[in-house]
Structure formats: C-alpha cells, structure tokens
Amino acid sequence: MTIVYISNDINSHILDVCKSLYNILGNDFYFIATDASINSQNAFRKGFAFYNASTTQSKNPYSWYKIANDRAAADACFNIINKSDVAIIANASDDWIKTRLKKGKLTFRAHERWYGRNRLHWYKYPRALLGGWLHHKRFSNLYMLCASAYTAADAYKVNCYKNKAFQWGYFPECKRYTDPKSLITSKDKKEILWCGRFLDWKHPDDAIRAAKKLSDSGYTFHMNFIGIGEMEETLKQLIKNYGLEERITLLGAMTPEKVRTYMESAGIYLFTSDQKEGWGAVLNEAMNSGCSVIASHAIGSVPYLLKNQKNGYIYESGNIEALCKNIQFLLESPDVQEKTGMAAYQTITEEWNAETAAIRLVNLAKHILSGEKSPKLYETGLCSKAENLKDNWFDSAKNQVPKS
C-alpha cells in the first residue's frame, strides 16, 4: 500500500506522524509540499530528505517532494498523487486530488472545524449545502480525518461525511521521560503557566482575571505567561491595575524547547482559548509534560484529549468563575495535581501520539480498501468514529466544581 501526504509544507504538527508512516511503509510513503514559497530549512534541520521533483533521484528517509516553479515538478507530483493507493490532503488546494477522486481512489481530508470563526447562518445554508455536495458528498471514496472534535458536527450541518468521519488531530513531539513520576512529583505545585499568542480569542486576560480572584482570596501562587501579541500592552495594564506585578510574570517569546522546560516545572497549565482554536497542539505538549491542565471546552482538541477530572479539568469557555474554582481546587490539592498530571502524560505517550496515529490510519485504510465502506475498528480515540459533537456539549456540566 502506498500513501501520499499532501500539505502546503512540513511543520511540527505533522512531522512525527510522517516519520511514523515512513517507519511502517518505507519507500511507499511520500510527502508532497505544495507551496514553493515556504522556506524548507526547517525540514533540513529536522533531518528530512529534500527532493525537488524535477530531478530523478530521491533520498532517505523518504521521498520529500517540494513543488518547484516548473511544470515538470508539478507533473511528477501529480503522478505520485494519482497512482498512490491512499492520499491525505491537509492545507493544500483541492486541485491536487481532483483526478484521483474522479477515479474513485481512497482519499482523506485532514481538517479542523469548518465554522469555528463564523457561524453557518440560515441565509448561507443553501450555498453551503451545494458546496458540500460538490466538494465532499458526491465522492464515495472521500473520508474525513477530524483535526478538531467539532469538525464532524460542522460537516454534518451540510450533510457531509456521515459515518465517514474519524478522530484525528495534530501530533507535536511526544517525549517519553526516563522517570515521569519524578518529573511530576518535583513540579512546583504553586506554579501556573499560560502559553500562546496574546490574541483576543485566546483570552489570556481571563487567566489574569482569575489570578485577581485567587489573590483576593489569599491563595499563594505564581503565574507565568509565555508569548507576545497584540494584547500585550492590555495585559500589562491589567496586571498593573490589579496589583499583580509580584504574582504574574510576562516572559515574552521563546523557543519551543525552552517552553517545554517551563511546562516541565509548572504544576498547573491554563488553556483559555474559545472556538477559534481549531486544535491547540500546546495541549498535547502540556499533557506530555505532566501538567495538570485546566482547559476551555470550546478548544478543538479538548473533547478528544481530556476526560474531565480524570486527566485534566474542563470548564465552560469564558466562565472565569469556573476557571478560578478549578485553579483553587488544584492549588489546594497537590496530590490531585500529580494524579491528573500522570494521567495526562499517559494519555499522550500511550494513546494520542504520532506512532499510534500512523498504525491506526494504515489499518483503517486497509479495511476501506478491502471493501468496508465505514469500518468501526476502534471504540475510542484515534481513528474511531467522530461524534456529532455540538458546541454546547459541556453546558450540562458548566457549574460542576471538582471535589477532592
């Protein structure tokens, strides 16, 4: 079986899953980058072979094609796409898969949610329904890999991918520590971390408002923020107004490697984004680092990765009171921090990682190629059937407060 993965370029979210697919398939796995304008140095640094499709030889570990600005390169890549048994297309034009779809060849889209930033208003529905049929529903050989827990629900709104949508995600580096228990027990249980761009839809200000409530209630803690962005001055002013200069530190931007060191030392991690956070790979990283995570229910990765009060804590997006109560509980319960931190670590190392994703995807593809139109191979997790998860799925538990 040959598989080709098509995207605009390689990045840290798909790098390891591509390596894992190569480990299974060898030279029967290809990656094609469709954007010639993107700098390929990241691929070199990560140890990837670089191959211009207009030449005649590829290099190990697998054929890594980057579209050059010439017709021969594009034709070579189209040939690979059209002859491969399976294609996965992510951030790339539909033009790359038109021919194989018409030929009935198995194709997966890997996609975040469709309507996260804009609701599907009633007056847009007829056009969306037609577009869904033209680009998705009319092809029986087209399936969806949901890189958000909300993707399937968005697709179902226009009657697409029913029983053909499977759980998927992004897969940043998965670290396997020699002694994860020591890592988690040595964490500073009063240290709280927030990381990301300072944008309104990531709501870093929610964390600061929660910090104000904690401080007023007499809790001992310190909160680090890693990142930069358009809200930076607003956050600085908010910290000053609340008198939290001793409680909160803005650390600025830093390398992914250094971010991990802060995750490895923090007991609690806050993830406050709303529905515009398509996936949120920082959640994978924080869980992999053994943090006890408190995350908004609206984030695309949260319903897949977190089980409330088992390997992390979920609160209703925008509900600062609920966010604060979860933080209070964890500050009062260092033993619970360790328990949920270990469960989070195990979720990533044992289930939600690139190796498992590759194995399950290959198995799923084999079953579909053998004639099973809608195989149900896994009850939960990667490549299990994606649910029709509504935005308000967490409403019934919005007032639920964790108990020791």
C-alpha positions in Angstrom: 0.0 0.0 0.0 1.3 3.5 -0.9 0.3 6.6 0.9 0.9 10.2 -0.1 0.5 13.1 2.4 -0.2 16.5 0.7 0.1 19.8 2.6 1.5 23.3 2.0 4.7 22.4 3.9 6.0 20.3 6.6 5.6 21.6 10.2 5.9 20.4 13.8 2.3 19.3 13.9 2.6 16.6 11.2 6.4 16.0 11.2 6.3 13.0 13.5 3.3 11.3 12.0 5.0 11.5 8.6 8.1 9.8 10.1 5.9 7.2 11.7 4.1 6.4 8.4 7.5 6.1 6.8 8.6 3.6 9.5 5.6 1.5 8.6 5.6 1.9 4.8 9.2 2.7 3.9 9.5 4.0 0.4 5.8 3.5 -0.2 5.2 6.7 1.8 5.5 10.2 0.2 5.2 13.7 1.4 4.4 16.5 -1.0 4.7 20.2 -0.1 2.7 22.3 -2.5 3.9 25.8 -1.5 7.3 26.6 -3.2 7.5 29.9 -1.4 7.8 28.4 2.1 11.4 28.0 3.3 12.4 24.4 3.5 15.2 24.8 6.1 13.0 23.5 8.9 12.9 20.2 7.1 16.6 20.0 6.8 17.1 20.8 10.4 14.7 18.0 11.3 16.7 15.5 9.3 14.3 15.2 6.4 15.4 14.5 2.9 14.7 17.2 0.4 13.8 16.3 -3.1 12.9 18.6 -6.0 10.5 16.5 -8.1 12.1 17.8 -11.3 15.2 15.7 -10.6 15.4 12.0 -10.9 16.7 10.8 -7.5 15.2 10.9 -4.0 16.9 10.5 -0.7 16.1 8.7 2.5 14.3 8.6 4.9 11.5 9.0 2.4 10.7 11.0 -0.7 10.0 14.5 0.4 8.8 16.5 -2.6 8.6 20.2 -2.7 6.9 21.8 -5.7 9.3 23.9 -7.7 8.2 26.6 -10.0 8.2 24.5 -13.1 5.7 22.2 -14.9 7.9 19.1 -14.7 7.9 19.2 -10.9 4.2 19.6 -10.6 3.6 16.8 -13.1 5.8 14.4 -11.2 3.9 15.2 -8.0 0.5 14.8 -9.7 1.7 11.4 -10.9 2.6 10.3 -7.4 -0.8 11.6 -6.0 -2.8 9.8 -8.7 -1.0 6.5 -8.5 -1.0 6.2 -4.7 -3.4 3.9 -3.0 -4.2 6.4 -0.3 -3.9 10.2 -0.2 -4.2 12.5 2.8 -4.7 16.2 2.0 -4.4 18.9 4.6 -3.5 22.6 3.9 -3.5 22.4 0.1 -5.7 23.1 -2.9 -8.4 20.6 -3.9 -6.9 20.7 -7.4 -4.3 18.2 -6.3 -6.9 15.5 -5.7 -9.5 16.1 -8.4 -8.3 13.4 -10.7 -7.9 10.7 -8.1 -11.4 11.5 -6.7 -12.9 11.0 -10.1 -11.1 7.7 -10.4 -12.6 6.5 -7.1 -9.3 6.3 -5.2 -9.3 6.4 -1.4 -8.7 10.0 -0.2 -8.8 11.5 3.3 -9.1 15.2 4.1 -7.4 16.2 7.4 -9.3 19.3 8.6 -10.0 21.4 11.6 -13.6 22.6 12.2 -15.3 24.4 9.3 -17.3 27.1 11.1 -15.3 27.9 14.2 -14.8 31.5 13.3 -18.1 32.1 11.6 -21.4 30.6 12.3 -23.4 29.0 9.4 -26.3 31.5 9.2 -29.6 30.3 7.7 -29.2 32.5 4.6 -25.8 30.9 3.9 -27.1 27.4 4.3 -28.3 26.7 0.7 -24.9 27.7 -0.8 -23.1 25.7 1.9 -25.2 22.7 1.2 -24.4 22.9 -2.6 -20.7 23.4 -1.9 -20.7 20.5 0.5 -22.2 18.2 -2.2 -19.8 19.5 -4.9 -16.6 19.2 -2.9 -17.4 16.4 -0.4 -20.6 14.3 -0.6 -20.7 13.3 -4.2 -17.4 11.3 -3.8 -18.0 8.0 -2.0 -14.2 7.5 -1.8 -13.7 10.7 0.3 -13.3 10.5 4.1 -12.6 13.0 6.8 -9.8 12.9 9.5 -11.1 15.3 12.1 -8.4 17.5 13.5 -10.9 19.0 15.8 -13.6 17.4 17.9 -16.1 19.8 16.2 -15.2 19.0 12.6 -17.8 16.2 12.2 -20.6 18.4 13.6 -19.7 21.2 11.2 -19.7 18.7 8.2 -23.0 17.2 9.3 -24.6 20.6 9.1 -24.3 20.3 5.4 -25.0 16.6 5.3 -21.4 15.5 4.6 -19.2 12.7 5.9 -21.9 10.9 7.9 -20.3 7.6 9.1 -17.1 8.6 7.2 -15.5 11.0 9.8 -12.8 9.7 12.1 -11.0 11.2 15.1 -7.6 12.7 14.2 -5.5 15.6 15.4 -2.1 17.2 15.5 1.0 15.4 16.8 3.8 17.5 18.2 6.9 15.7 19.6 6.0 13.1 22.2 8.6 12.9 24.9 9.0 9.7 26.9 10.8 10.6 30.1 13.0 8.1 31.8 11.3 8.8 35.1 8.0 10.6 34.6 6.9 10.1 38.2 9.9 12.1 39.4 9.3 14.8 36.8 5.7 15.2 38.1 6.4 15.0 41.8 9.2 17.6 41.5 6.9 20.2 39.9 6.2 23.4 41.7 2.5 22.9 42.6 2.1 26.7 43.1 3.4 27.5 39.6 0.8 28.2 36.9 1.7 28.5 33.2 -0.1 30.1 30.2 1.5 29.9 26.7 0.4 31.3 23.3 -0.1 34.4 21.2 -1.7 37.3 23.0 -4.8 37.4 20.9 -8.4 38.2 22.0 -9.7 34.8 21.1 -7.1 33.1 23.2 -8.3 35.1 26.2 -5.0 35.5 28.2 -6.9 38.2 30.1 -9.2 35.5 31.5 -6.2 34.0 33.3 -5.3 37.3 34.7 -8.8 38.0 36.0 -8.8 34.5 37.6 -5.4 35.4 39.2 -7.1 38.5 40.7 -9.8 36.4 42.3 -7.2 34.0 43.6 -5.1 36.8 45.1 -8.1 38.4 46.7 -8.9 35.1 48.3 -5.4 34.7 49.8 -4.1 31.9 47.6 -0.3 31.6 47.2 0.7 31.1 43.6 2.8 32.5 40.7 1.7 32.7 37.1 4.0 32.8 34.1 2.9 33.9 30.6 4.9 32.9 27.6 4.2 34.7 24.3 3.7 38.0 22.5 0.9 39.6 20.5 -1.5 42.4 20.0 -2.9 42.3 23.6 0.5 42.6 25.3 0.0 46.2 26.4 -3.5 45.5 27.5 -2.3 42.6 29.7 0.5 44.7 31.2 -2.0 47.4 32.1 -4.4 44.8 33.6 -1.7 43.3 35.7 -0.8 46.8 37.0 -4.4 47.8 37.7 -4.9 44.6 39.7 -1.6 45.0 41.6 -0.4 41.6 40.4 3.2 42.5 39.5 4.5 40.1 42.1 2.2 37.3 41.1 2.4 37.4 37.3 5.5 37.4 35.0 5.3 38.0 31.3 8.3 36.1 29.9 8.0 37.1 26.2 8.6 34.8 23.3 10.9 31.8 23.5 11.9 28.7 21.6 9.7 25.6 21.7 12.5 23.8 23.6 12.5 26.4 26.3 8.7 26.4 26.5 8.9 22.7 27.3 11.2 23.4 30.2 8.7 25.7 31.8 5.9 23.1 31.2 8.1 20.5 32.9 8.4 22.6 36.0 4.8 24.0 36.2 2.2 22.1 38.2 -0.8 23.7 36.5 -1.3 24.7 32.9 -4.1 27.0 31.7 -5.6 26.9 28.2 -8.3 29.6 27.8 -9.0 29.8 24.0 -12.5 29.9 22.6 -13.9 28.1 19.5 -11.4 29.8 17.2 -8.7 27.4 18.5 -9.0 24.7 15.8 -6.9 22.1 17.6 -4.4 23.6 20.0 -1.2 21.5 20.0 0.0 23.2 23.1 -2.4 20.9 25.0 -0.6 17.8 23.7 2.7 19.4 24.9 1.4 20.4 28.3 -0.1 17.0 28.9 3.0 15.3 27.7 5.0 17.4 30.2 2.8 16.1 33.1 1.0 19.3 33.8 -2.4 19.3 35.4 -4.4 21.1 32.7 -7.4 23.3 33.0 -8.9 24.0 29.6 -11.8 25.6 27.9 -14.4 23.2 26.5 -14.5 25.1 23.1 -10.9 24.2 22.1 -10.9 21.7 19.3 -8.5 19.2 21.0 -10.1 19.3 24.4 -13.1 16.8 23.9 -10.6 14.3 22.4 -7.7 14.6 24.8 -9.2 15.5 28.1 -11.5 13.5 30.3 -12.9 15.9 32.9 -11.5 15.3 36.4 -9.5 12.3 35.3 -6.6 13.5 33.2 -7.4 17.2 33.4 -10.1 19.7 34.1 -12.6 21.3 31.6 -14.5 24.5 32.2 -17.2 26.3 30.2 -15.4 28.7 27.8 -15.5 32.3 29.1 -16.7 31.3 32.6 -14.0 32.9 34.7 -15.7 31.8 37.9 -15.5 28.2 36.8 -11.9 28.7 35.7 -11.0 30.2 39.1 -12.7 27.4 41.1 -10.7 24.8 39.1 -7.4 26.6 39.9 -8.4 26.9 43.5 -9.1 23.2 43.8 -5.7 22.2 42.3 -3.8 24.7 44.4 -5.4 23.1 47.4 -4.8 19.5 46.1 -1.1 18.9 45.1 -1.7 15.2 45.3 -4.5 15.6 42.7 -2.2 17.6 40.5 0.2 14.7 40.5 -2.5 12.2 39.7 -4.0 14.1 36.9 -0.6 15.1 35.6 0.4 11.4 35.4 -2.8 10.5 33.7 -2.3 13.3 31.2 1.2 12.1 30.4 0.0 8.6 29.9 -2.8 9.8 27.5 -0.2 11.3 25.2 2.5 8.6 25.5 0.1 5.6 25.3 -2.7 6.9 23.0 -2.6 10.3 21.4 0.8 10.2 19.6 2.2 10.0 16.1 3.1 6.3 16.3 -0.4 5.3 17.3 -1.9 7.6 14.7 0.1 6.1 11.9 -0.6 2.5 12.9 -4.3 3.1 13.2 -4.6 5.1 10.0 -2.8 2.4 8.0 -5.2 -0.2 9.5 -8.2 1.9 8.7 -7.1 2.5 5.1 -6.5 -1.3 4.6 -10.1 -2.0 5.7 -11.6 0.6 3.5 -9.5 -0.6 0.5 -10.7 -4.2 1.2 -14.3 -3.1 0.7 -15.5 -1.9 4.1 -17.3 1.4 3.4 -17.5 2.6 7.0 -15.3 0.4 9.3 -15.6 0.7 13.1 -12.2 -0.6 14.2 -11.7 1.4 17.4 -14.3 2.3 20.1 -12.5 5.4 21.2 -9.5 7.6 20.4 -7.6 7.9 17.1 -9.4 6.7 14.0 -12.6 5.9 16.0 -15.8 7.3 14.6 -16.1 11.1 15.2 -19.2 12.1 17.0 -21.7 14.8 16.1 -20.4 17.0 19.0 -22.3 20.2 19.5 -20.8 23.4 20.7 -22.9 23.3 23.9 -21.9 19.7 24.8 -20.4 20.9 28.1 -23.3 23.1 29.2 -24.8 20.4 31.4 -21.6 20.4 33.5 -20.8 24.1 33.4 -21.5 24.6 37.1 -19.7 21.4 38.1 -16.9 22.0 40.6 -14.2 19.4 41.2 -14.3 17.7 44.6 -11.5 16.0 46.4 
